[in-house]
Amino acid sequence: METCATKKGQIVIPVELRRKYDIQAGTRLEITDDGERIILRPITPEYVRSLRGSLKGKGALQALVEERLAEKEN
């Protein structure tokens, strides 16, 4: 499948993929750049559930707090 970007950087996701991944008007998408490609993931309740516990024990909360403090100082 192929699509074109507009001058504003907007793209059209083909209907087959919108149906397959239940992407509707207002569906939020996560955009990831892995260095070689751009990955779009719909943020659905199932996707959010799949993330539960993925950051457990990795110091994510402390890193977030430090990041927010650094932003506040600037």
C-alpha positions in Angstrom: 0.0 0.0 0.0 1.1 3.5 -0.7 -0.1 7.0 0.2 1.1 10.6 -0.3 1.7 13.3 2.3 0.0 16.7 1.9 1.8 20.0 2.3 0.7 20.0 6.0 2.3 16.5 6.4 -1.1 14.7 6.6 -1.5 11.2 5.3 -4.5 9.0 4.5 -4.5 5.6 6.1 -6.0 3.1 3.6 -9.5 1.9 4.5 -8.4 -1.7 4.8 -5.9 -0.8 7.5 -8.4 1.5 9.3 -10.9 -1.3 9.5 -8.3 -4.0 10.5 -7.0 -1.8 13.4 -10.4 -0.2 14.2 -9.0 3.3 13.5 -11.9 5.8 13.5 -12.2 9.6 13.6 -10.5 10.7 16.8 -8.4 7.6 17.3 -5.1 8.6 18.7 -1.9 7.2 17.2 1.5 6.7 18.7 4.3 7.6 16.2 7.7 5.9 16.7 10.9 6.6 14.7 13.2 3.5 14.9 15.9 5.1 12.7 14.9 3.3 9.5 11.1 3.7 9.5 8.1 5.5 11.0 5.7 3.2 12.9 2.1 4.2 13.6 0.2 2.4 16.4 -3.4 3.1 17.3 -3.8 3.8 21.0 -6.7 1.6 21.8 -7.8 0.2 25.2 -6.2 -3.1 24.3 -2.9 -1.4 23.5 -3.0 0.5 26.8 -3.7 -2.8 28.7 -0.7 -4.4 27.0 1.6 -1.7 28.4 0.6 -2.4 32.0 3.6 -3.4 34.1 6.1 -2.8 31.2 8.0 -0.2 33.1 7.9 -1.9 36.5 11.2 -1.7 38.3 12.8 0.5 35.7 12.8 3.8 37.6 10.4 5.4 35.1 8.6 7.5 37.8 11.9 8.9 39.1 13.1 9.7 35.6 9.8 11.5 34.9 10.0 13.5 38.1 13.6 14.6 37.3 12.6 15.5 33.7 9.7 17.7 35.0 12.0 19.4 37.5 14.5 20.1 34.8 11.8 21.6 32.6 10.6 23.8 35.4 14.1 25.2 36.0 14.4 26.2 32.3 
